[in-house]
């Protein structure tokens, strides 16, 4: 009976977090009970008698030739879909799929993220997609960030050719084991913090840390992925104010719609560490309005089954006042120097000299045991490896092609090492 009581909220939680923020907010907005809650009204900018407004109060018009997203001269893209054998669906998102693919000439396995331009334009998300591409280009120097090998486009799709990581999502392993012992949670938190610290050094705020965006490689090291919500050019002490992220991990200042800074990532690290130790995020409730209220107002409650240093780091990271949060003064250096991480040799960590506490034991690239069968059992769409005949393009596809000028990227030849 007790086990069922635990499983029920867990199942609801798993289902809910797969929805994505926009769909999630649509659901809240259409829920009359949730809409009556003052915090939810504030977040969604709802005046009770009016129609709920969602993310964009003044949506921007569709891109015209004068509003093209052009990132300057792109490298000459030789790549095309027919260069790949698309083997399996290994992930899905709002705008497309991630597929395991083998490059026909190189005989190398990649994860290829294939995005539908029409879907991106419909939700006015092209800036996030281009931001993801920009951030990926900067990731080559860090061992715990997924790398982009090259990108290219057809008239109706964008293709990111990424490192293939097949140790499974941290979310998947957490779901199976419910929680991790403290040494394992510390190891993952250290590798995640190292990746976040590197992004911050490039003036990038990640903003969407959650167990689904944290992968394990074939040895068991962390790899952060999905940079669609990254915010570039945030200098030290710089702020931004876009309402985005994943509901369970939204920091209080984001919910309050106040300007926020890179400390938002340290809040998310605290939420993920808490979840690794306890099995659910810190302020989770099946009732959305109550969960938001908890994040904003409820004091952090820690059960006594963790060490004092773990308790102290969670209290520091999950500090509601961002100016007092661990990392507010000296960013990553504060995290590094916290007593919770005193057992970590950071130089060995970055050089992958510390043996991971868990080995996914994959036998090779075709070993998909750590991917959700919901994805891998889905047939690969025929259209993925095809380009539409440019003479038969519809007006909307032509518009989509123009909006992503400058997307294609091929690295200099000396970067293939």
C-alpha positions as a LaTeX table, in Angstrom:
\begin{tabular}{lrrr}
\hline
Residue & $x$ (\AA) & $y$ (\AA) & $z$ (\AA) \\
\hline
Unk1 & 0.00 & 0.00 & 0.00 \\
Unk2 & 2.82 & 2.38 & 0.95 \\
Unk3 & 4.66 & 1.59 & $-2.30$ \\
Unk4 & 1.50 & 2.36 & $-4.32$ \\
Unk5 & 1.14 & 5.70 & $-2.50$ \\
Unk6 & 4.68 & 6.58 & $-3.63$ \\
Unk7 & 4.21 & 5.28 & $-7.20$ \\
Unk8 & 1.03 & 7.23 & $-7.87$ \\
Unk9 & 2.48 & 10.77 & $-7.60$ \\
Unk10 & 5.64 & 9.55 & $-9.33$ \\
Unk11 & 3.65 & 8.33 & $-12.35$ \\
Unk12 & 1.70 & 11.59 & $-12.51$ \\
Unk13 & 4.94 & 13.51 & $-12.25$ \\
Unk14 & 6.62 & 11.50 & $-15.06$ \\
Unk15 & 3.66 & 12.03 & $-17.35$ \\
Unk16 & 3.32 & 15.73 & $-16.59$ \\
Unk17 & 6.96 & 16.67 & $-17.13$ \\
Unk18 & 7.03 & 15.11 & $-20.61$ \\
Unk19 & 4.50 & 17.65 & $-21.83$ \\
Unk20 & 6.79 & 20.63 & $-22.39$ \\
Unk21 & 6.25 & 24.09 & $-20.93$ \\
Unk22 & 3.99 & 25.62 & $-23.59$ \\
Unk23 & 1.57 & 22.68 & $-23.61$ \\
Unk24 & 1.73 & 22.63 & $-19.81$ \\
Unk25 & 0.81 & 26.31 & $-19.55$ \\
Unk26 & $-2.02$ & 25.83 & $-22.07$ \\
Unk27 & $-3.35$ & 23.10 & $-19.80$ \\
Unk28 & $-3.18$ & 25.35 & $-16.73$ \\
Unk29 & $-4.85$ & 28.22 & $-18.57$ \\
Unk30 & $-7.77$ & 25.99 & $-19.49$ \\
Unk31 & $-8.16$ & 24.72 & $-15.92$ \\
Unk32 & $-10.67$ & 26.96 & $-14.16$ \\
Unk33 & $-9.53$ & 25.89 & $-10.67$ \\
Unk34 & $-5.85$ & 26.59 & $-11.35$ \\
Unk35 & $-6.64$ & 29.92 & $-13.02$ \\
Unk36 & $-8.31$ & 31.20 & $-9.84$ \\
Unk37 & $-5.06$ & 30.90 & $-7.91$ \\
Unk38 & $-3.50$ & 34.39 & $-7.59$ \\
Unk39 & 0.07 & 33.20 & $-8.21$ \\
Unk40 & $-1.00$ & 31.36 & $-11.39$ \\
Unk41 & $-2.97$ & 34.44 & $-12.52$ \\
Unk42 & 0.14 & 36.54 & $-11.98$ \\
Unk43 & 2.38 & 34.10 & $-13.87$ \\
Unk44 & 0.00 & 33.80 & $-16.83$ \\
Unk45 & $-0.99$ & 37.51 & $-16.69$ \\
Unk46 & $-4.64$ & 36.47 & $-16.27$ \\
Unk47 & $-7.35$ & 38.89 & $-15.25$ \\
Unk48 & $-10.15$ & 36.53 & $-14.23$ \\
Unk49 & $-12.89$ & 37.81 & $-16.59$ \\
Unk50 & $-10.62$ & 37.94 & $-19.64$ \\
Unk51 & $-9.19$ & 35.28 & $-21.91$ \\
Unk52 & $-5.88$ & 33.98 & $-20.55$ \\
Unk53 & $-2.83$ & 35.41 & $-22.27$ \\
Unk54 & 0.07 & 33.01 & $-22.57$ \\
Unk55 & 3.71 & 33.45 & $-23.38$ \\
Unk56 & 3.54 & 36.26 & $-25.95$ \\
Unk57 & 1.34 & 39.25 & $-25.19$ \\
Unk58 & 2.33 & 40.78 & $-28.53$ \\
Unk59 & 3.23 & 37.92 & $-30.84$ \\
Unk60 & 5.67 & 38.89 & $-33.55$ \\
Unk61 & 4.51 & 38.61 & $-37.16$ \\
Unk62 & 5.86 & 35.78 & $-39.33$ \\
Unk63 & 9.35 & 36.44 & $-40.64$ \\
Unk64 & 9.51 & 38.34 & $-43.91$ \\
Unk65 & 12.61 & 38.67 & $-46.11$ \\
Unk66 & 13.58 & 41.79 & $-44.13$ \\
Unk67 & 13.37 & 39.83 & $-40.83$ \\
Unk68 & 15.40 & 36.79 & $-41.83$ \\
Unk69 & 17.52 & 35.18 & $-39.15$ \\
Unk70 & 20.92 & 35.42 & $-40.79$ \\
Unk71 & 23.97 & 34.49 & $-38.77$ \\
Unk72 & 26.40 & 35.74 & $-41.40$ \\
Unk73 & 28.25 & 33.73 & $-44.01$ \\
Unk74 & 27.92 & 30.04 & $-43.19$ \\
Unk75 & 30.40 & 27.40 & $-44.14$ \\
Unk76 & 29.68 & 25.63 & $-47.40$ \\
Unk77 & 27.34 & 22.76 & $-46.36$ \\
Unk78 & 28.02 & 19.65 & $-48.39$ \\
Unk79 & 25.81 & 17.50 & $-46.18$ \\
Unk80 & 22.39 & 16.21 & $-47.20$ \\
Unk81 & 19.92 & 13.71 & $-45.72$ \\
Unk82 & 20.89 & 10.99 & $-48.21$ \\
Unk83 & 24.41 & 10.93 & $-46.67$ \\
Unk84 & 22.93 & 9.01 & $-43.71$ \\
Unk85 & 21.24 & 5.73 & $-42.93$ \\
Unk86 & 18.54 & 6.72 & $-40.40$ \\
Unk87 & 18.23 & 3.69 & $-38.13$ \\
Unk88 & 16.08 & 4.39 & $-35.04$ \\
Unk89 & 14.06 & 7.10 & $-33.35$ \\
Unk90 & 15.80 & 7.77 & $-30.01$ \\
Unk91 & 13.99 & 10.92 & $-28.87$ \\
Unk92 & 11.14 & 13.31 & $-29.62$ \\
Unk93 & 10.48 & 16.99 & $-29.00$ \\
Unk94 & 8.04 & 19.75 & $-29.88$ \\
Unk95 & 9.49 & 20.34 & $-33.34$ \\
Unk96 & 10.78 & 16.98 & $-34.50$ \\
Unk97 & 12.73 & 13.85 & $-33.65$ \\
Unk98 & 16.23 & 12.71 & $-32.69$ \\
Unk99 & 17.44 & 9.72 & $-34.70$ \\
Unk100 & 20.33 & 7.33 & $-34.51$ \\
Unk101 & 22.01 & 7.59 & $-37.90$ \\
Unk102 & 25.11 & 6.14 & $-39.52$ \\
Unk103 & 27.05 & 8.30 & $-41.94$ \\
Unk104 & 27.36 & 6.23 & $-45.12$ \\
Unk105 & 30.85 & 7.39 & $-46.12$ \\
Unk106 & 32.43 & 7.78 & $-42.65$ \\
Unk107 & 30.63 & 4.76 & $-41.12$ \\
Unk108 & 30.31 & 6.81 & $-37.91$ \\
Unk109 & 27.21 & 6.85 & $-35.70$ \\
Unk110 & 25.60 & 10.20 & $-34.87$ \\
Unk111 & 22.47 & 11.46 & $-33.14$ \\
Unk112 & 20.72 & 13.58 & $-35.76$ \\
Unk113 & 18.13 & 16.05 & $-34.49$ \\
Unk114 & 15.64 & 16.68 & $-37.30$ \\
Unk115 & 13.35 & 19.69 & $-36.82$ \\
Unk116 & 10.35 & 20.74 & $-38.88$ \\
Unk117 & 10.72 & 24.39 & $-39.92$ \\
Unk118 & 6.96 & 24.86 & $-40.23$ \\
Unk119 & 6.38 & 23.74 & $-36.62$ \\
Unk120 & 9.14 & 26.06 & $-35.37$ \\
Unk121 & 7.77 & 29.05 & $-37.31$ \\
Unk122 & 4.21 & 28.34 & $-36.18$ \\
Unk123 & 5.30 & 28.67 & $-32.54$ \\
Unk124 & 7.71 & 31.54 & $-33.37$ \\
Unk125 & 10.64 & 29.59 & $-31.93$ \\
Unk126 & 13.24 & 30.21 & $-34.67$ \\
Unk127 & 15.37 & 32.40 & $-32.37$ \\
Unk128 & 15.59 & 29.61 & $-29.78$ \\
Unk129 & 16.64 & 27.13 & $-32.49$ \\
Unk130 & 19.32 & 29.47 & $-33.82$ \\
Unk131 & 20.46 & 30.12 & $-30.24$ \\
Unk132 & 20.78 & 26.35 & $-29.73$ \\
Unk133 & 22.97 & 26.13 & $-32.82$ \\
Unk134 & 25.16 & 29.04 & $-31.63$ \\
Unk135 & 25.68 & 27.45 & $-28.22$ \\
Unk136 & 26.46 & 24.05 & $-29.74$ \\
Unk137 & 29.23 & 25.64 & $-31.79$ \\
Unk138 & 30.92 & 26.76 & $-28.56$ \\
Unk139 & 30.69 & 23.38 & $-26.79$ \\
Unk140 & 33.64 & 21.67 & $-28.45$ \\
Unk141 & 36.04 & 22.31 & $-25.57$ \\
Unk142 & 34.05 & 20.81 & $-22.71$ \\
Unk143 & 33.78 & 17.07 & $-21.97$ \\
Unk144 & 30.33 & 17.24 & $-20.37$ \\
Unk145 & 28.48 & 19.10 & $-23.15$ \\
Unk146 & 27.14 & 17.41 & $-26.27$ \\
Unk147 & 29.07 & 18.42 & $-29.40$ \\
Unk148 & 27.76 & 19.54 & $-32.79$ \\
Unk149 & 29.66 & 18.02 & $-35.72$ \\
Unk150 & 27.82 & 19.97 & $-38.41$ \\
Unk151 & 24.36 & 21.23 & $-39.30$ \\
Unk152 & 22.52 & 21.58 & $-42.58$ \\
Unk153 & 19.04 & 22.21 & $-43.90$ \\
Unk154 & 16.61 & 21.25 & $-46.61$ \\
Unk155 & 13.70 & 23.41 & $-47.68$ \\
Unk156 & 11.48 & 22.12 & $-44.87$ \\
Unk157 & 13.80 & 20.69 & $-42.19$ \\
Unk158 & 16.83 & 21.56 & $-40.05$ \\
Unk159 & 19.39 & 18.89 & $-39.18$ \\
Unk160 & 21.77 & 18.97 & $-36.18$ \\
Unk161 & 24.42 & 16.24 & $-36.44$ \\
Unk162 & 25.40 & 15.61 & $-32.80$ \\
Unk163 & 27.50 & 13.28 & $-30.67$ \\
Unk164 & 25.67 & 10.00 & $-30.22$ \\
Unk165 & 25.31 & 9.34 & $-26.47$ \\
Unk166 & 23.72 & 6.01 & $-25.53$ \\
Unk167 & 24.05 & 5.58 & $-21.76$ \\
Unk168 & 20.49 & 6.86 & $-21.27$ \\
Unk169 & 18.88 & 9.95 & $-19.74$ \\
Unk170 & 19.57 & 10.58 & $-16.07$ \\
Unk171 & 15.77 & 10.78 & $-15.87$ \\
Unk172 & 15.51 & 7.20 & $-17.17$ \\
Unk173 & 17.95 & 5.85 & $-14.56$ \\
Unk174 & 16.36 & 7.88 & $-11.76$ \\
Unk175 & 12.95 & 6.55 & $-12.76$ \\
Unk176 & 14.23 & 2.98 & $-12.49$ \\
Unk177 & 16.14 & 3.38 & $-9.22$ \\
Unk178 & 13.94 & 6.08 & $-7.57$ \\
Unk179 & 16.93 & 7.84 & $-5.97$ \\
Unk180 & 20.73 & 7.67 & $-5.82$ \\
Unk181 & 23.13 & 7.27 & $-2.94$ \\
Unk182 & 24.95 & 10.46 & $-1.97$ \\
Unk183 & 28.37 & 9.66 & $-3.57$ \\
Unk184 & 26.72 & 8.97 & $-6.93$ \\
Unk185 & 24.56 & 12.12 & $-6.71$ \\
Unk186 & 27.68 & 14.15 & $-5.79$ \\
Unk187 & 29.62 & 12.84 & $-8.82$ \\
Unk188 & 26.81 & 13.76 & $-11.24$ \\
Unk189 & 26.24 & 17.14 & $-9.56$ \\
Unk190 & 29.98 & 17.93 & $-9.87$ \\
Unk191 & 30.08 & 17.10 & $-13.60$ \\
Unk192 & 26.87 & 19.10 & $-14.18$ \\
Unk193 & 28.27 & 22.06 & $-12.20$ \\
Unk194 & 31.48 & 21.92 & $-14.26$ \\
Unk195 & 29.46 & 22.12 & $-17.50$ \\
Unk196 & 27.31 & 24.99 & $-16.18$ \\
Unk197 & 30.42 & 26.84 & $-15.00$ \\
Unk198 & 31.90 & 26.54 & $-18.50$ \\
Unk199 & 28.71 & 27.89 & $-20.12$ \\
Unk200 & 28.70 & 30.79 & $-17.64$ \\
Unk201 & 32.33 & 31.54 & $-18.57$ \\
Unk202 & 31.02 & 32.05 & $-22.14$ \\
Unk203 & 28.26 & 34.34 & $-20.77$ \\
Unk204 & 25.61 & 31.71 & $-21.50$ \\
Unk205 & 22.83 & 30.89 & $-19.00$ \\
Unk206 & 21.48 & 27.36 & $-19.56$ \\
Unk207 & 18.00 & 27.87 & $-17.99$ \\
Unk208 & 16.58 & 24.37 & $-18.59$ \\
Unk209 & 18.50 & 21.96 & $-16.39$ \\
Unk210 & 16.41 & 18.85 & $-15.67$ \\
Unk211 & 17.10 & 15.10 & $-15.63$ \\
Unk212 & 15.74 & 14.65 & $-19.20$ \\
Unk213 & 18.44 & 17.00 & $-20.56$ \\
Unk214 & 21.23 & 15.17 & $-18.72$ \\
Unk215 & 22.54 & 12.10 & $-20.55$ \\
Unk216 & 25.07 & 9.46 & $-19.53$ \\
Unk217 & 27.73 & 8.46 & $-22.05$ \\
Unk218 & 28.80 & 4.85 & $-22.60$ \\
Unk219 & 31.20 & 5.06 & $-19.60$ \\
Unk220 & 28.72 & 6.79 & $-17.27$ \\
Unk221 & 29.89 & 10.42 & $-17.51$ \\
Unk222 & 27.40 & 13.29 & $-17.71$ \\
Unk223 & 26.59 & 14.97 & $-21.02$ \\
Unk224 & 24.29 & 18.02 & $-21.05$ \\
Unk225 & 22.13 & 18.36 & $-24.13$ \\
Unk226 & 19.27 & 20.51 & $-25.52$ \\
Unk227 & 20.37 & 24.14 & $-25.63$ \\
Unk228 & 17.16 & 25.59 & $-27.05$ \\
Unk229 & 16.48 & 27.73 & $-23.95$ \\
Unk230 & 20.04 & 28.99 & $-23.45$ \\
Unk231 & 20.39 & 32.75 & $-23.18$ \\
Unk232 & 23.55 & 34.16 & $-24.70$ \\
Unk233 & 25.51 & 37.32 & $-23.84$ \\
Unk234 & 24.62 & 37.43 & $-20.12$ \\
Unk235 & 27.65 & 39.13 & $-18.59$ \\
Unk236 & 28.59 & 38.63 & $-14.92$ \\
Unk237 & 25.77 & 40.35 & $-12.95$ \\
Unk238 & 23.75 & 40.66 & $-16.19$ \\
Unk239 & 20.06 & 39.70 & $-16.11$ \\
Unk240 & 17.25 & 38.60 & $-18.43$ \\
Unk241 & 13.52 & 38.20 & $-17.81$ \\
Unk242 & 12.02 & 35.69 & $-20.27$ \\
Unk243 & 9.51 & 33.33 & $-18.63$ \\
Unk244 & 10.79 & 29.90 & $-19.64$ \\
Unk245 & 12.02 & 26.61 & $-18.24$ \\
Unk246 & 10.32 & 23.48 & $-16.92$ \\
Unk247 & 7.62 & 23.94 & $-14.24$ \\
Unk248 & 9.11 & 21.76 & $-11.47$ \\
Unk249 & 12.46 & 23.55 & $-11.76$ \\
Unk250 & 11.40 & 27.19 & $-12.17$ \\
Unk251 & 13.26 & 29.44 & $-9.74$ \\
Unk252 & 11.18 & 31.85 & $-7.60$ \\
Unk253 & 12.49 & 34.92 & $-9.46$ \\
Unk254 & 11.37 & 33.42 & $-12.81$ \\
Unk255 & 7.89 & 32.73 & $-11.40$ \\
Unk256 & 7.77 & 36.28 & $-10.03$ \\
Unk257 & 8.72 & 37.50 & $-13.52$ \\
Unk258 & 11.59 & 39.45 & $-12.02$ \\
Unk259 & 14.89 & 39.92 & $-13.85$ \\
Unk260 & 17.12 & 36.91 & $-13.20$ \\
Unk261 & 20.76 & 36.01 & $-13.78$ \\
Unk262 & 23.06 & 32.99 & $-13.99$ \\
Unk263 & 22.13 & 31.99 & $-10.41$ \\
Unk264 & 18.95 & 30.53 & $-11.94$ \\
Unk265 & 21.16 & 27.62 & $-13.09$ \\
Unk266 & 22.39 & 27.03 & $-9.53$ \\
Unk267 & 18.77 & 26.84 & $-8.32$ \\
Unk268 & 18.13 & 24.19 & $-10.99$ \\
Unk269 & 21.27 & 22.29 & $-9.93$ \\
Unk270 & 19.89 & 22.29 & $-6.39$ \\
Unk271 & 16.53 & 20.97 & $-7.63$ \\
Unk272 & 18.20 & 18.18 & $-9.63$ \\
Unk273 & 20.50 & 17.24 & $-6.73$ \\
Unk274 & 17.49 & 17.17 & $-4.38$ \\
Unk275 & 15.63 & 14.94 & $-6.85$ \\
Unk276 & 18.62 & 12.57 & $-7.14$ \\
Unk277 & 18.70 & 12.22 & $-3.34$ \\
Unk278 & 14.94 & 12.10 & $-2.65$ \\
Unk279 & 13.23 & 10.92 & $-5.86$ \\
Unk280 & 11.06 & 14.00 & $-6.54$ \\
Unk281 & 11.85 & 17.72 & $-7.08$ \\
Unk282 & 11.95 & 19.82 & $-3.90$ \\
Unk283 & 8.58 & 21.60 & $-4.10$ \\
Unk284 & 6.67 & 19.09 & $-6.20$ \\
Unk285 & 2.90 & 18.81 & $-5.97$ \\
Unk286 & 0.40 & 17.22 & $-8.36$ \\
Unk287 & $-1.63$ & 20.39 & $-7.91$ \\
Unk288 & 0.14 & 22.92 & $-10.14$ \\
Unk289 & $-1.05$ & 26.01 & $-8.31$ \\
Unk290 & 0.11 & 24.48 & $-5.03$ \\
Unk291 & 3.51 & 23.61 & $-6.54$ \\
Unk292 & 4.05 & 27.19 & $-7.70$ \\
Unk293 & 2.97 & 28.44 & $-4.29$ \\
Unk294 & 5.43 & 26.01 & $-2.66$ \\
Unk295 & 8.32 & 27.26 & $-4.83$ \\
Unk296 & 7.51 & 30.86 & $-3.96$ \\
Unk297 & 6.60 & 30.55 & $-0.28$ \\
Unk298 & 7.21 & 27.16 & 1.31 \\
Unk299 & 10.43 & 26.76 & 3.32 \\
Unk300 & 12.75 & 24.00 & 2.08 \\
Unk301 & 12.18 & 20.81 & 4.08 \\
Unk302 & 14.99 & 18.25 & 4.23 \\
Unk303 & 14.57 & 14.76 & 5.67 \\
Unk304 & 17.33 & 13.66 & 8.04 \\
Unk305 & 18.74 & 10.86 & 5.86 \\
Unk306 & 21.48 & 13.00 & 4.21 \\
Unk307 & 24.81 & 14.32 & 5.50 \\
Unk308 & 25.19 & 17.81 & 6.93 \\
Unk309 & 27.25 & 18.89 & 3.91 \\
Unk310 & 24.47 & 17.73 & 1.53 \\
Unk311 & 21.91 & 19.57 & 3.65 \\
Unk312 & 24.06 & 22.71 & 3.60 \\
Unk313 & 24.63 & 22.68 & $-0.20$ \\
Unk314 & 20.90 & 22.14 & $-0.88$ \\
Unk315 & 19.98 & 25.02 & 1.45 \\
Unk316 & 22.51 & 27.22 & $-0.39$ \\
Unk317 & 21.44 & 26.28 & $-3.92$ \\
Unk318 & 17.69 & 26.35 & $-3.15$ \\
Unk319 & 17.83 & 29.78 & $-1.50$ \\
Unk320 & 14.76 & 31.69 & $-2.72$ \\
Unk321 & 16.56 & 35.05 & $-2.65$ \\
Unk322 & 18.93 & 34.84 & $-5.64$ \\
Unk323 & 21.27 & 37.45 & $-4.14$ \\
Unk324 & 21.93 & 35.10 & $-1.19$ \\
Unk325 & 22.04 & 31.88 & $-3.26$ \\
Unk326 & 25.18 & 29.76 & $-3.40$ \\
Unk327 & 26.98 & 30.97 & $-6.54$ \\
Unk328 & 25.64 & 34.54 & $-6.37$ \\
Unk329 & 29.00 & 36.06 & $-5.43$ \\
Unk330 & 31.59 & 34.00 & $-7.25$ \\
Unk331 & 29.56 & 31.74 & $-9.54$ \\
Unk332 & 31.08 & 28.26 & $-10.15$ \\
Unk333 & 34.02 & 28.87 & $-7.77$ \\
Unk334 & 31.59 & 28.93 & $-4.83$ \\
Unk335 & 30.11 & 25.60 & $-5.86$ \\
Unk336 & 33.57 & 24.07 & $-6.39$ \\
Unk337 & 34.76 & 25.17 & $-2.96$ \\
Unk338 & 31.69 & 23.99 & $-1.03$ \\
Unk339 & 32.37 & 21.32 & 1.58 \\
Unk340 & 29.92 & 18.94 & $-0.16$ \\
Unk341 & 32.38 & 18.74 & $-3.08$ \\
Unk342 & 35.54 & 18.53 & $-0.95$ \\
Unk343 & 36.00 & 14.88 & $-2.00$ \\
Unk344 & 36.07 & 15.87 & $-5.70$ \\
Unk345 & 39.41 & 16.43 & $-7.44$ \\
Unk346 & 38.19 & 18.92 & $-10.05$ \\
Unk347 & 41.18 & 18.53 & $-12.35$ \\
Unk348 & 40.73 & 14.75 & $-12.42$ \\
Unk349 & 37.00 & 15.26 & $-12.94$ \\
Unk350 & 37.40 & 17.47 & $-16.03$ \\
Unk351 & 39.96 & 15.01 & $-17.46$ \\
Unk352 & 37.56 & 12.09 & $-16.87$ \\
Unk353 & 40.05 & 10.40 & $-14.57$ \\
Unk354 & 37.41 & 9.65 & $-11.93$ \\
Unk355 & 35.67 & 6.33 & $-12.54$ \\
Unk356 & 31.89 & 6.95 & $-12.76$ \\
Unk357 & 29.86 & 5.30 & $-9.97$ \\
Unk358 & 27.61 & 3.57 & $-12.53$ \\
Unk359 & 28.54 & 2.01 & $-15.87$ \\
Unk360 & 25.68 & 1.73 & $-18.40$ \\
Unk361 & 27.43 & $-1.38$ & $-19.85$ \\
Unk362 & 26.43 & $-0.73$ & $-23.44$ \\
Unk363 & 27.89 & $-3.21$ & $-25.92$ \\
Unk364 & 28.20 & $-0.71$ & $-28.80$ \\
Unk365 & 26.34 & 1.94 & $-30.79$ \\
Unk366 & 23.48 & $-0.40$ & $-31.66$ \\
Unk367 & 22.81 & $-1.14$ & $-27.96$ \\
Unk368 & 19.65 & 0.87 & $-27.25$ \\
Unk369 & 18.71 & $-0.68$ & $-23.90$ \\
Unk370 & 18.79 & 2.68 & $-22.12$ \\
Unk371 & 16.43 & 4.44 & $-24.55$ \\
Unk372 & 12.70 & 4.51 & $-23.91$ \\
Unk373 & 10.96 & 1.86 & $-26.09$ \\
Unk374 & 8.26 & 4.51 & $-26.66$ \\
Unk375 & 10.82 & 6.08 & $-29.02$ \\
Unk376 & 12.83 & 3.14 & $-30.36$ \\
Unk377 & 9.77 & 1.11 & $-31.38$ \\
Unk378 & 8.47 & 3.96 & $-33.51$ \\
Unk379 & 9.11 & 3.56 & $-37.25$ \\
Unk380 & 11.60 & 5.98 & $-38.83$ \\
Unk381 & 9.61 & 8.36 & $-41.08$ \\
Unk382 & 10.51 & 7.99 & $-44.77$ \\
Unk383 & 10.55 & 11.77 & $-45.17$ \\
Unk384 & 13.51 & 12.14 & $-42.74$ \\
Unk385 & 16.09 & 11.12 & $-45.34$ \\
Unk386 & 14.48 & 12.90 & $-48.29$ \\
Unk387 & 14.56 & 16.47 & $-49.54$ \\
Unk388 & 11.39 & 17.81 & $-51.20$ \\
Unk389 & 11.74 & 18.85 & $-54.84$ \\
Unk390 & 12.43 & 22.58 & $-54.69$ \\
Unk391 & 10.18 & 23.14 & $-57.72$ \\
Unk392 & 7.20 & 21.79 & $-55.79$ \\
Unk393 & 7.70 & 23.91 & $-52.64$ \\
Unk394 & 4.65 & 25.52 & $-51.12$ \\
Unk395 & 4.75 & 29.19 & $-50.11$ \\
Unk396 & 5.00 & 28.26 & $-46.42$ \\
Unk397 & 7.98 & 25.98 & $-47.04$ \\
Unk398 & 9.70 & 28.75 & $-49.04$ \\
Unk399 & 9.09 & 31.13 & $-46.13$ \\
Unk400 & 10.55 & 28.54 & $-43.75$ \\
Unk401 & 13.63 & 28.18 & $-45.95$ \\
Unk402 & 14.22 & 31.95 & $-45.87$ \\
Unk403 & 13.81 & 32.22 & $-42.07$ \\
Unk404 & 16.76 & 29.95 & $-41.37$ \\
Unk405 & 19.40 & 31.45 & $-43.63$ \\
Unk406 & 22.78 & 31.03 & $-41.98$ \\
Unk407 & 21.75 & 27.91 & $-40.05$ \\
Unk408 & 23.95 & 25.46 & $-41.95$ \\
Unk409 & 27.36 & 24.90 & $-40.45$ \\
Unk410 & 30.37 & 22.80 & $-41.35$ \\
Unk411 & 33.47 & 22.98 & $-39.16$ \\
Unk412 & 36.92 & 23.79 & $-40.48$ \\
Unk413 & 38.58 & 20.58 & $-41.71$ \\
Unk414 & 41.15 & 20.61 & $-38.90$ \\
Unk415 & 38.44 & 20.30 & $-36.24$ \\
Unk416 & 37.65 & 16.69 & $-37.21$ \\
Unk417 & 40.12 & 15.08 & $-34.77$ \\
\hline
\end{tabular}
